[in-house]
């Protein structure tokens, strides 16, 4: 007993010492303002990653140093679309044209004043310059040249320029842009690229060229002038027939979207991690054989054949994400990989079978007609899945109760039962505006409808968060739950729906478009699945399983958006 009591005293003393040390440590930590000690270039990087100026301005409350840096830092964003919103509702073409010209002048004066003030503030740092023009005449073209020159004099790091091309008239990008060695990110949409003789873009890391005409020689010059290039994207580029890229050791991402005349791609990029290809009008020969570090591959190509796909796949031993979208020529493919974690098969119309051997796959997504090319897959390792089946014919009956359809539904139900629901996975079944949530299902029964959306939701998503997401994004007409007698799912659904206030006090400072689902929910009724007289086929299907499961169904009606706006105005 003495030994035991002395041991307890020692442990108490030790615990008290630990508490004292912990408290003193917390005091020491609290006395240090680590966030103010960040290097200025890191703070600039953080501010540049924020989506809007308002968010960046809010960081000024962190400390005096952050406030001083924010005051001298900015992203200049000029969007002409905001000046043209008031044109909605005008019917006369003459009136519309007059108002457009007036607004164009207002926009020009606004940009001039803002840029002039910025240039006069010598200590002000401009990280990003964004210019989005929707209406461009000869006078505005001259102004755009001047604005870009003023922005470059502030040594901007990011330039984002969107100027529409009208008929055969295109705004020509000034040569000064290609000599701006401080730029790290360049996005150009709709402009005409000149000869580019004096390229000096030694710090450029990201390039996106969209809706413009570009030739092979221009791309070659740019590639050779940008040794630090990491991200290269071409979107709706015309006249480009051949793309060859090499000697870019830092290149990690290449996107090629609908470049109409492109017929050959050869990438020699030893560090490439992401390749996203959307085919143009022509069949394109793609060589990625040296890109052994590729981790993410997205292909959208209606001409891609089985053999060509298999040849591509064999070159990527560390591939983690594979997306096949609208690859209508694929019929029977094999996907075998120990590294693959995400697989997406989307609207590949002729795909009949995919032999899938991916033991470490975590996420599966399928969208298409009532074919299941993934039946060979063992889904026990999956943490989430999205399956969307569309009717193969318009006007098909909603419910199919004939025996000839039963095998397909039985096969789908069998596949869904293979998921490991013991890890906390949830199954959500959606059909039009009807939604059912299954919690820990041991046996799954599906409604015999072909416009089914099935979500196997990962365990990290709580039931409450799942319900919030469903009510926010879907606004269902009926919300039902299949659960066991021990489950709390039914109580949670009832509590969330039935305890909602008529005029919720949340979202006070949000605009109508950003208000949560509670403001739009009008009425909730419990469906009587025993004595109810509803003639709905959906309700009849729920009733058929009332004896096997704990089934609950709620009917929901929602307020139209204008009623919510009207209620907000009255308040």
QUIVENMO-V295714 format. One record per residue. SS is DSSP state (2 for helix, 1 for strand, 0 for the rest). PSI is psi in whole degrees, 0 to 359 (none if undefined). Layout:
ss->(SS,SS)
psi->(PSI,PSI)
//
This chain:
ss->(0,2,2,2,2,2,2,2,2,2,2,2,2,2,2,2,2,2,2,2,2,2,2,2,2,2,2,2,2,2,0,0,0,2,2,2,2,0,0,2,2,2,2,2,2,2,2,2,2,0,0,0,2,2,2,2,2,2,2,2,2,0,0,2,2,2,2,2,2,2,2,0,1,1,1,1,1,1,1,2,2,2,2,0,2,2,2,0,0,0,0,0,2,2,2,2,2,2,2,2,2,2,2,2,2,2,2,2,2,2,2,2,2,2,2,2,2,2,2,2,0,0,0,0,1,1,1,1,1,1,1,1,1,0,0,0,0,2,2,2,2,2,2,2,2,2,2,2,2,2,2,2,2,0,0,0,0,1,1,1,1,1,1,0,0,1,0,0,1,0,0,1,0,0,2,2,2,2,2,0,0,0,0,0,1,1,1,1,1,0,0,1,0,0,0,0,0,0,0,0,0,0,0,0,0,1,1,1,1,1,0,0,1,0,0,2,2,2,2,2,2,2,2,2,2,0,0,0,0,0,1,1,1,1,1,0,0,1,0,0,0,1,1,1,1,0,0,0,0,0,0,0,1,1,1,1,1,0,0,0,0,0,0,1,1,1,1,0,0,0,0,0,0,1,1,1,1,1,0,0,0,0,0,0,1,1,1,0,0,0,0,0,0,0,0,1,1,1,1,1,0,0,0,0,0,2,2,2,2,2,2,2,2,0,0,0,0,0,0,0,1,1,1,1,1,0,0,0,0,0,0,1,1,1,1,1,0,0,0,0,0,1,1,1,1,1,0,0,0,0,0,0,1,1,1,1,1,0,0,0,0,0,1,1,1,1,1,1,0,0,0,0,0,0,0,0,0,0,2,2,2,0,0,1,1,1,1,1,1,0,0,0,0,0,0,0,0,0,1,0,0,0,2,2,2,2,2,2,2,2,2,2,2,2,2,2,2,0,0,0,2,2,2,0,0,1,1,1,1,1,1,0,0,1,1,1,1,1,1,0,0,0,0,0,0,0,0,0,1,0,0,1,1,1,1,1,1,0,0,0,0,0,2,2,2,2,2,2,2,2,2,2,2,0,0,0,0,1,1,1,1,1,1,0,0,0,0,0,2,2,2,2,2,2,2,2,2,2,0,0,0,0,0,0,0,0,0,0,0,0,0,2,2,2,0,0,2,2,2,0,1,1,1,1,1,1,0,0,0,0,0,0,0,0,0,0,2,2,2,2,2,2,2,2,0,0,0,0,0,1,1,1,1,1,1,1,1,1,0,0,2,2,2,2,2,2,2,2,2,2,0)
psi->(318,318,319,316,323,325,321,319,319,317,321,315,318,318,318,322,319,317,317,315,320,316,317,325,317,322,319,319,318,335,354,125,83,325,333,345,0,143,151,323,330,318,319,320,317,314,324,335,343,146,329,164,329,317,318,321,326,336,347,344,350,318,168,322,318,323,320,319,319,322,333,11,142,160,124,115,119,116,111,339,328,335,344,3,330,358,346,134,344,134,325,127,326,318,320,314,319,315,323,314,321,315,326,321,319,317,317,316,321,314,317,310,315,315,322,316,320,318,324,340,95,330,2,129,129,110,318,140,116,127,116,108,135,335,121,121,182,324,317,329,316,321,321,318,316,319,317,319,319,320,319,330,341,9,49,152,331,130,123,110,123,108,123,149,127,117,240,6,123,144,129,125,130,147,336,334,322,357,11,89,348,343,133,340,130,120,121,125,118,0,167,131,128,197,336,59,328,67,128,72,51,342,4,128,330,133,132,116,121,142,54,168,128,142,167,320,322,316,318,316,316,317,316,335,357,76,343,9,128,331,118,124,135,126,121,45,136,164,348,121,325,133,116,125,130,172,37,85,340,359,121,337,137,126,130,108,112,49,102,319,4,125,358,132,127,110,121,85,98,344,9,129,330,130,123,116,124,119,150,215,339,155,135,134,121,127,108,24,336,0,68,351,7,130,334,125,123,124,126,93,111,345,359,121,165,311,317,319,316,323,320,310,328,347,355,84,340,21,129,337,129,125,121,114,126,36,79,344,350,137,306,115,162,130,104,117,135,344,338,129,333,129,127,122,113,112,47,93,326,1,116,322,135,111,106,118,88,82,341,17,134,334,133,137,132,136,125,194,183,65,142,84,0,18,338,347,135,110,10,336,350,141,343,156,148,121,124,117,127,149,138,338,142,143,7,147,146,307,135,102,3,153,330,340,346,318,322,314,323,321,320,317,321,318,318,330,346,349,149,85,348,344,7,11,148,147,128,125,127,136,109,242,18,131,137,136,126,130,125,54,130,331,138,129,126,148,140,69,150,345,64,141,123,127,121,111,134,155,335,345,117,162,322,317,323,315,317,318,317,313,329,317,330,327,66,157,325,142,118,161,137,118,173,170,334,353,148,5,313,315,320,316,313,316,317,322,317,339,8,131,156,318,85,143,358,173,34,323,3,150,168,321,339,6,150,174,335,329,340,345,124,310,144,130,142,126,129,105,3,304,4,152,21,138,7,135,327,315,322,322,318,318,326,343,11,326,339,334,167,100,130,143,134,135,131,137,146,146,141,158,321,330,323,319,317,317,323,322,320,323,none)
//
